[in-house]
Amino acid sequence: MTDSMAELDRLQRWMQSVITHPDGVAAGIDSETARELIEIRSGSIEQVISRSKALDSIQRLHVYGNAYYARLIDCMKGEFPATLAALGDESFGGFVMGYLQSFPSTSYTLGDLGREFPAYLANSRPPREIDGPDWADFLVELATLERVYSDVFDGPGEERITLLSADDLSAIPPDRWGDVRLQTAASLHLRTFQFPVQDYIAAVRKQETATIPQPEETWLAINRRDYIVRRRPLSRLPYQLLLQLQQGETLGDAIEVMLVQADMEVDTNSFASRLQEWFRNWTADGYFFGVTLETDQSETK
């Protein structure tokens, strides 16, 4: 690298550290990172950045700094449109600026920018004033599900994998079903919420009127098929069963754990019918890609 190219690279890295500093341009100039590149203090900044007719050197850097943060806020609006709709533009922008102070962007990809935003909202919530889920809980859950959607979309998928079908499962002898261990798809995420936040997000994305829902225990299965993020609301029993299967339990053990946690007995005939319906839906949705039989570990697919 020539001397002029090396000097330009050093100046570019210095400017990046200055305008992206979470405490502002002046703090960025005086930071250790910037001073390792160019040893200068904010009071002498005109030696590096000249003033213009209208703006002094610090103000000129503020223009770039403001543009940088405006771009990050726009990215966050794109990832969390429902949270934006619930908070309003001004409040959302305030939360994002506070978030960026605590979690400055350090990744090469903006896909990681909002990763800690739900946790930041949870840690920033005001003291609880009522028993049970409140407005702050709704906002945290809203941001959480929007982030899950992003993770599922950007994460591993099953587009190039042959998935299990209902016929594959039907081929297993009935007396061996208790020994079945299913391999769940990598894109499958299981989440519980205190609000039906998926309905609010869907209304915002369809540009329909979105109203804040009443608290309602909600169980969701989210995965990706054909590069589209899909979610299926579940009731408590199938959610618990699917969770046990995802954790590697055999079907027999998973059913036993599910019933113990539900603290209930079920009619064998009606439960078998419900079980078949659940697995028809789950295989159609692409939740499984492999199955083994626990007793001999022989691969059936």
N, C-alpha and C positions, 0 to 999 in steps of 0.2 A: 504494500500500500504506500502510495506517495505521501510526502509530508502534508500536502494540501488536502488529500483525501482523509488522512488520519485526523487532521485538525477539524475538518467538517464533521467526521464521525463523533469526535469528542464534543463538539458544540451541540450536535443533535441530541446526544445522550444527556448532556447537561440541561438542555431546554426541556426535554421530556421529564426529567426528574423535578424540574422547577414547576412546570405548569400542572403536573399531576399530583403535587404534594397535597395531602388531605387538609393541611392547615393553611393553605393559600400560597400565593406566589412568593411573598416576602420570606415566609418560613422555608419555602423550598430553596430559595437562593442561599439561605444561611445553613441549610441542612448539611450533614456530613457527607451524604451521597453526592450532592452537587459540588461541594467544595473539594472533593477528591478529584473531580473532573476539571473544575476551574476554581482556583482559590480566589474568591471574591465575596464581599459582603453586599447586602442589599443597598447600603448607602453609596456604594461605588459602582452600581450596576451599569451606568452609562458607558463604562469602559468596554462592556460586552454588547449591550443592546442600546442603540442610540435612540434619543427621543425623536418624535415627529413634530410637525407644526402644532397638532392638536393634543397629543398625548405625551406624557413623560414615559420613561423606560418601563417603570413598574406597570403603568396603565396599559402599555402595549402588550406586556406579558399577560396581563389580566384578560385581554381579549382572547388570547389563545387558551388560557385556562378556563374561561367561561364556556368557550366553544367545546372544549374537551368534556366538561361535565354535562353540558347540554346534550352531547351525543350519548353519553352513558345513561342519562335520564331517559332519552328516547328509546334506547335499547331495553331498559327496564319496563317501560310502558308497553313495548312489544311483547315482552315475556309475561307480564302480569296485567293484562287488560281488565280482568274482572276486579282485581284488587284496586286498580286505578278507578274503575267505575264506582266502587263502593266508597272510596276515600274522597274522590274528587281530585282535580288536577293539582291544586295548590298543596293540599295535605299530602298527596302522594309524592310530589316533588320534595317536600320537606323531609319526609321519611327517607326517601332515596338519598338525599344529600347527607343526612345523618348516617345512613348505612355506609355510604362511600367513605365517610371519615373513619369509620371503624373497620371497614373491609375494602380498602383501596384495590382497584383492579391490578392484578399481578400476572394474570394468565395471558398467553398469546391469543386465546380465543375468547370472544365475548360470551360464548356459551356458558362459561363458568362464572360470569359476573353476578348473577342472582342466586348463586348456590346457597348462601347463608342468609338470604333476605327473610325467609320465614322465621329462622331462629332470632334474627335481629328484632323483628316485630314482637316475638314472644318475650324477649328480654326487655323490650321498651314499653310494654303494656302498662297502663296505670293500675293502681291497686284495685283489687276486685271489690265491688260494692254490693253484689247480689250473690245469692247461692245459685249454683248452676252455671251453664254456659252463658257468656255475655257477648257484647259487640266485639270486644277485643279478641275473644276466642274465635269468633266468626272470621275476622280479618286474617288471623294467623292460619286458620284452616284453609281459607281461600287461597292465600299465597302458597301454602304447602302443596295443595293439589295442583296448582298451576306449575309449580316447580317439578312435581312428579311427572306431569305431562311432558315437560321439557326433557327430563332425564330419560323417559321412555322413548321419546322421539329420537334423541341423540345417541342412545345406548345401543347395546346389541339387540338384534332382531332375529327372526326366524325365516326371513324371506327366502333363504337358500337351503332350508332344512326341511326334510320330509317329516311332517307332523303326524301324530297318531290320529286315527279316525275312530268313529264309533264302531265300525266293523272290526278294527284291530282289537278293540277291547272285548267285543262280543265273541271273538275267537278263543278267549281264555276260558278254560273249563270253570263252571260255576263253583266247584269245590276248591278251586285255587284262588279265588278272588281275595280271600283274606291275606294271602301271601304276596299280593301285587305291590310292587314299589314303583311309583311313577316318577319320571323325570320331567320336571316342570320347565317351561320355556324361560329363557334368560330375561325376556322382556316383561315377564309377569310380575306386577307389583300389587300387593294386597295392603289396603289401608282402611282404617276406621276413622270416622269423624263424628263430631257432636252435632253437626249441621249437614243438611243435604247440599253441600257446596257445589256439587257437580251440576245441579240444576241452575244455580245462579250463573256459573261460568258458561253453561250452554246458552242461556238467554242473552248474555252479553255478546257472545260470539255470533249469535244470530241477529244481533242488533234489535232484540226485543226488549220490552220493559222488564227490567230485573228488579225484583223486590227482595228485601232481606227476609230469608225464611225463618220460621220458628225452629228452635232446637229439635233435632230428631236424630237418634242414633242411626248411623249410616255405615254400611260396609260396601267396599268397592273392590273390584278386580280390574286392573288396568294393564293393557298389553299393546303390542304393535303388530298389526297384520298388514301386509302389502304397503308398508311405510306410512300407515295411518294409525294414529293412537286411538284405541277404542277402550271404553270402560263399560263394565256391567255391574249394576247395583245387585247386591246379594242380600239375602236375609241371614240371620245369625248362624243357623246350623250349617248351610253350605259354605259360608265363609270360614267357620272354624274347621270344617273338614278339609277345605282347600289349603288352608294355612298349615295344617298338619302334614298334608301330602307334600307341600313345598319344602317343609323342614325335613323331609326324608323318611317319614313314617310309612310303614306298610298300610295298605287300605284297612286291614282289620284293626290295627292299633289306632289308626286315625279315627275310625268310627267310634271306637271305645272312648278315646279321649274326648271327642266331640260330645258324646252323650253324657259323660261325666261332667264336663264343663257346663252343659246345658241343664244338668240336674233333672233329667227327664227320661222316661221310658217311651218307646215308640212301638206302634203296631208294626210287626215284621212285614206284613204284606204291603201296607201302604208306604212304608219306608223304602222298600225295594223299588217301588214304582217311582218315588221321588228321586231315589239315587240314580236310576236310569235316566231320568229327565235332566238331572244336574250334569251327568257325564255327556249326554248328547249335546247340551249347550257348551260345555267346556271344551269338548273336542272340536266342535264347530268353530269356536273362538280361537283355537290353536294354543291351548294351555299346556299340552304335553307333547314331547317328542320321543320318548322312549319308555320302556317298561321292562322290569325284571321280576322274576319270581323269587321271593326271599329264600325259599328252602334250598334251591340249587343254583340260584343266581344266573340261570340260563337266560340269555337275551332272547326275547320274543319279537323284538323289532330293532 
